[in-house]
């Protein structure tokens, strides 16, 4: 009996918890917090974070394991980076690059300038304001991806948001490296030659991450092309090795894995398929990551820095809002995108915390500056991770793209598959250009461009696919493929297409159907035919000045009855 009492007492007195028990507690609390959040219509992410805040107070020993669980957070962030990098596929963003780059550059630039300017007015020194400005540029990629998937959002706004977040974090990391070098030189009173050092160090981070990510992507593509290598195992091992190599080479794991994802997304169909292999792991990793983020939140830091934290938070919000608006206007994107983009960019967590850790280990920077910047950023992260998800969720809802990540009858009607201002000599030239466009924007790897063109020509030679009212629906066949694929071309002046009403064709939709999708092909043709015959839809499509403008028409209420969801 005495021995049993001693065991019970030792358990009660123990401050050590098994890492497995800690992870189990975090996941359980995170799922419960997410479930409660769903009941009261809050973002799941917020429920996970608040669950972590609460469990850290109820079970204090969990705080002692934060350092032990850092690899888990790094892996979760790396997986998010691979996913975001995959969205930077050229075939997806080729006709939206202007608005993506414009929004990214302006929101990063305005955030940095707003934080530096307002912080200086508040009395902070140059070293502190420069470091705060660089860190303020970052946006939380994990929060963004988690909320997009929670709301099943899909469309031009979501595509722009994900791409902007990817570029945002690349720029934030490079800016931080440069600012840290300058501040270190400023503290030592010798800035001579430090400009070169900062540029060289930034180049090393960028080029090193790019080379390492591309090499890993190339090796992974070769591995999964062999039957004996499993997709899941290959990409899991690749991310683990990249995290380890990045730490060894003093590179950013996020940047390395982001470029790894970019390579996979822009390589072959086999390589791109790897991006989906870790999907089964995502729910538990995301829940653990956000609950752990809640445990790590420093509510006391907000109280310690007080007014300075409010200055940082307010300046960052102003910079993000103003930058997204200016970038959207310069990028000529629709008001629906730029008016909601600023709200979606408010969250800030993993990247900012990682940069703070790098800063805290830099002995070349004054200790007071390091502590001040760390306290202010952690306070800002605490605010951004509690309030930010509400803003991002509201932005996704207001954009009108929530609950659209579902299969449609005409799935290929997306912005990246639309060509406006098509110029052609005759209908055969128009078909050839659209076939080339389809080959560039789709994964058509089982047939050559010339073979596909001859397939469409063969069908067109039998009978014209022009249907009157300036519309034509040419189509071809392929032996195999993942789905029915197609592109849309809009011609300003029109082209003779042997139309039954004699009118030149100004709207062409080219469709390519695998042999095993013939039944669905008839439904797609009927749906497209009905939709483009609708005068309001047809007129607006022919007047579209950009692929985004055409996509707005396709996503309009008038078109939803024709291009309906299959589930």
N, C-alpha and C positions, 0 to 999 in steps of 0.2 A: 504493500500500500504506500509506503514512504517513497519507494522508487517511482510509482505512478504519479504521486504528487510532485515529485521533483521534475518529471518529464513535462507535466502540465504547466508547472511554474516556469520552466525554461522556455517553453513555447510562448507563453504570455510575455516573458521578458525579452524574447528575441526580437531584434530589429532587422534580421536578415530574411529576405524572401527569395525563393527560387526564381530565376528569370522566367521559367515556364509559368509559374504561378502569376508573376507580374503581367506577362503577356496575356494570360487567360483572363485575368481581372480586367485589364484594359479593353480587351475585345468585348467581353460581356457587358461592361459598363457603357462602352461606346455604342453597341447595338441597342441597348436599353434606352440610352439617351436619344439615339436616332429615332427609335420607335415613338418615344414621348413627343419628340419634335414634330414627327409626322402627324400625330393626333391633334396638335394645336397649330398645324400648318406652318411650321417653321422649317428652314432648311435642315436636312439631315446633318450636314457638317456642323451647324451650330449646336445641335443636340450632342454630337460626339465631343465637341470642344468643352461644352459646359459639363458634360459627364466627367471629363478629365479634370476640370477645375475642382469639382466636388470630391472626387475620389482622392485627389492629392491632399485634401484637408482631412478626410475621414481616415485615410491609411497613410500616415506620414512616411513610413519606410519606403513607399514606392518612389519617393523623390530621390532616394539614395541610388536607385537603379537607372536613372536617366542616362548616365554616361554609358552603362552597359548596353542600353537599347539604342544607342546612336546608330549602329550599323543597320538596324531595322528601318529607322527613319531615312537613312541615306539610300537604302535599297528602294523604299517606296517612292522617294523623290526621283530616283534614277529611272524607275519604271514609268513615272509620269512624264519625265523628259523624253524618253524613247517614244511614248505615245504622241506627245506634242510635236516632236521632230518628224514623225511620220505624216502629220497633217501638213507639213511644209513640202508636200509633193507638188512639183511644178505643174503636172497635168491638172491638179485641182485648183491651183491659185494663179495660173498663167495669165488669166484675163482680169484678175483682181489685185495684181501686184501694186498698182498705183495707190489704191486706197490703203492697203495693208502697210506699205512702207511709209506713206504719208502720216497715217495715224500713229504708227510706232515712233517715228522720229520726233513728231511734235509733242506727243504726250510724255515721252522721256525727257526731251529738252525743256519743256515747260515745267515739269515736276522738279528737275534739278535747279533751274533758275528760280522758281518760286520759293523753294525751300531755302536756297542760299540767300536770296534777297530778303525774305521775311525774317529768317533767323538772324541775319546781320542787323536788321532794324530792331530786333528784340534784344540786341546786346551780346550775342554769341560771337566768339572769336572766329577768325578765318579758318583755322584748322578744323574746328568742330563743324562749321557750316558746310565746308567742302565735302567732308565725309558723310554728313547727313544727306546732302544733296545727291551724292552718288547712290547711296543705299535706298533713298526714297523712290528711285526710278523703278525698282523691282515690283512685280506683281506675283501673287501666289499662283503657280500653275496647278498645283494639286487641288486647291479649292475650286478653281475654274473648271477643271476637267470633271471633278466630282459632281458639281452642280449641273453641268451640262448633261451628264449621264442620268442624274436623278430626275431631271425634267424632260429627258428624252428630246432634247432640242437639236434642231438641224436646220441649216439654211445659210444664206450669205452672211448674216450677222454672226452666227456661230463660227463660220469659217474664218471671218475677219478677226474675231476675238481670239481664237486659238493661235492663229498666225502672229497676231500682234503681241500676245503674251510670250511666244517663243522668241521673237526678235527683241522684245522688251528685256528679257532676262540675259540675252547675249550682251546687249548694250550695257546693262546695269553692272554685270561682272567686269567688263572691260573698263568702264568708267571708274569703278571702285579701285581696280588695280592701279590705274593712273593717279587717281586722287591720293591713294595711300602712299605712293612713291613721292608725290609732291609734298604732302604733309610731313612725311618723315624727313625730307630735305629741309623743309621750312623750319622744323624744330631744331635741326642741327645748325641752322644759320648758313647753310651752303646749298644754294640751288643750282650752282654751275654744273652743267652736264646732266642734271636730273631729268630734264625733258627727254633726252635721249634714252635714259634708263627706263623711264616710264613707258615710252613708246616700245622699246625692245621687250620689256616685261609683258606688256599688253599683247604684242605680236606673238610672244611665246605661248601665252594662254590661248589665244585664238587659233594659231596654226597648229600648236601641239594637240589641242582638243580635236581640231578638224582632222588631222592625220590619224590620230588614234581611233577616232570614231569611224572613219572611212575604212581603215584597215580591218577593224573588228566586223564591220558590216560585210565587207568582201569575203572574209573568212567564213562568217555565218552563212552567207548565201551559198558558198561552195559546199559547206557541211550539210545543209538541209536539202541540197539537190541530190544527195546520196541517200538511198533508202535506209541505210543503217543508222543514220543520225535522226533523232527525234526533234521536231520543231521546238517543243516546250523546253526540253533539256538544253538545247543549243542556246536559245536566247536567255534562259535563266543563267547559264554558265557565263555567257558573254557579258551580261550586266554585272555579275559578281566580279569577274576579272577586270572589267573596265573601272569599277569603283576602286579596286585595289591598286591598279596601275595609275589611276588618276591621283590617288593619295601619295603614291610613291614618287611620282613625277611632279608633285605639287601643282597639279591642274585641278580644275573644277569638275567633280564627278557629273554635275548637272550638265555642263557644257559638253563634255565628252559624250554622254549618253544622248544628248539632244542631236548631235551630229551623227551618231550611230543610227538614230531613228530617221533622220533626214536621208541617209544613204538607203536604208531599207525601203522608205517610201518612194524613192526615185529610181529604184533598181527594178528587178524583174518581178513578175507576179509571185514567184516562189518567195522572194525576199520580203515582199510587202505582206504576204500572208503571215509572216512571223510576228507582225505587230499585234495580231489578235490572239496569239497563243497563251499570253499571260492573263487574259481576261478573267478566267476562273479565280485567279488569286487576288484580283483587284478589290472586291468588297472587303475582305478581311484585312488586307494591307492598308486600305484607305481608312477604315474604321480605327485600326490600331494607330496609324499615323496622326489622325486628327485628335484622337483621345490623348495620345502622348503629347500633342501640341498643347492641349488643355492643361495637362499636368505641368507643362513647362512654362505656362503663362505667368508673367510676373506682375500680379496686381499691385504688389507693393512698390514696384518700379514706377508705376504711374503716379502714385502718391508722392514718391521721393522727388521726382523731377517736376511734377505739378505743371506750372505754367509753360515751361519749356516744351513739355510733351504736347500740350495743346497747340502751341505754335507750330511744331513739326507736323502734327496731324492735320491742322487746318491748312497749312501751306501745301502739303502734299495733295489734299483734296482739290484745292484751287488749281494746282498745276495739272493734275490728271484731267479735270473737267475742261479747263481751257485748252489744253493740248489736244485732247480728243476732238473737241469741237473744231478747232482750227485745222487739224489734220484731216478731218472728215470733209470740210469745205474745200480744202486744197485738193484732196483726193477725189473730189466730185462724186462722193457717195450719197446715197439717199438719206434724208433726214432721219428715217427710221433707224439707221445704223449709227450715225454720229451722235444723235441725241441720247442714245442708250449706252454707247460705248464707255463713257466716263464712269458710270455707275458700276459696270462690270469689271473695271480695272482697279477698284478700291482695295480688295483683299491683299494682304501682305503677310507672308509667314516664313516658309522654309528658306528661301534664298536670303532674305534679310537676316535671319538668325545665323545662317552659315557665314555671311559676310561679317557679322558681329564677332563670331568666334575667331575668324581670321584676324580681325582687328585686335582682339584681346591678346592674341599671341605675338603681336608685333611690338617688340621691345624698342624699336626705333622711334615710336610715337609716344609723346608725353602721356604719362599715366593718367593724369587728370582728364585729358582729351578722350582717352580710351574709355574711361569709366562714364564720362558724361554722354558720349555718343551711344555707348551700349545701353545705358539706362533709358535714354530718350527713344531709341529704336525699339527696344523691348516693350516700352509703354505704347508706342505706336502700333506694334504688332498685336499687342493685346487688344487694343481698340479695333484694329482692322479685322482681326479674326473673329471677333464677336459681332461686329456691325457689318463688315464687308459681305458675308454671305447673303444677308438680307438684300443688299444693294444689287449683287450679281443676280440673284433669283428674280428680283423685280425687273432688272434689265432684260433678262431672257423672256420673261412673261410679256413685257411691253413690246418687245421686238416682234412678237407674233410667231416665234419659231419654236415655242414649247410644245412638246408632245408631237413633234413632226418627224422624229427619228424612227419612222416605221416605213415598211415597204409600200410603195405606191404602184398603181397599175403601170404607169409610164415612168419608171424609175430614172431613166436617163435624162429626163428634162431637168437638168441642173445648170447653174450658171456657167460652170466650166465647160459645158458642151454646147454653148451658144456662140455663134459668130455673127456679128452685126456688120453692116456695110460690106457684104460680100460682092466682089466684082468678077463677072464671068463673061466670056465671049459668046458662049452658047450653053445649052443645057449639059452637054458632055463635059465642058470645062467646069461648070458648076459642080457636077457630080464628082469629077476628079479632085477638085479642091476640098469638097466635103469628106471624101474618102480619106484624103491625106490628113485632114483635121481630126477625123475619127481615130485614125491610127496613132496620132500623137497624144490624144487625150484619153484613150481607153487601153486596157490591157488585151489587145488583139495580137496574140503571139502564135496562133496556130495557122495563120495564113498571111501571105505577103500582101503588100499594098496593091500591086498590080492584079493579083488574083481576086482580091476583094472588089476592085474596080470593075473587072470583067464580069463578075457575078452580078453587080448592079446593072451594068450595061446590057447584059443578056436579058435580064427581066424587063428593062426599059424598052428594049428593041421589040419585044413581043407586043407591048401595048403601053402607051404613055400613062405614067402615074399621076399626071396633072389632073386635078379634080374640079377645076374651075375656081373662080373667085380669087385668082392669083396664088393658088396653093398647089404644091406637088409633094407627094410622099413616096419617093423612090426607095426601093429596098432590095437587099441581097441576102444570100444564105451562106452560112459557114457550117462546117461539119460539127464543131464543138466549141463551147465557150461558156462562161459563167452565167450569162444572162443575155436578154435582148438589149442591144446597145444602139445608140444613135446620137446624132448631132442635128442642130438646127442652124440654118443659114438664112439671113435676111438680106435681100437685095434692094437697093434704093431705086434703081431704074428698071428692074425686072429683066427677064430673059425669056425668049420663046421656048416653050416646053410642049408644043403640040396640045395645048389645052382645049377641051371641048367647047369652051366659050370664046376661044381665040385670044384671050387676054394674056399678056406676059405674066410669068410667075415671079412673085416677089418674096414668097415664104416657102422654103424647102426644108422638110424634115427627112433626113436619111436614116433608115432603120436597117440594122443587121441582125438577123435571127439565127441562132444555132438550130440544128435539125431537131433537137429534142424539145424545142420551145414553140413548135408550130401552132399548137392550140392557143397558147397565150398570144401569139403573133396577131391572130385575127381580132382578139379583144383590144389589143393595143392600137391596131389600125383603126378600129371603129371609134375608140375613145378619142384618138388624135383628130380623126376626121370631123367628129362632132364638135370638138373644142375649137378648132381653128375656123370652122364654118360660122361660129358665133360671131356676129359682126363686131360687137364691142371688143371682144378678145382679139380678133384678127386685126382690126384697125390699130389697136394699141401696140400689138406686137410689131407690125410693120413700121410703126413710128418710133420704136425703141432706139435710143441713141447709144446704149451700152448693154452688155450681157446682164448686168445687174438690173437695169431697167426692164429688160425682157422677162427676167425672173420674177420681178414684182408682179407682172401681168399673169404669169403662170401660177403664182401663189395666191392670186386674188380670189375673192369669194366666188366670182363668176366661173372660174376654172375648176374649182374643187369638185363639182359634181361630175366632171369628166375624168379628171386625174385623181381618183379616189384612193384611200388607203385600203389595202387588202385585208388587214386584220380588224 
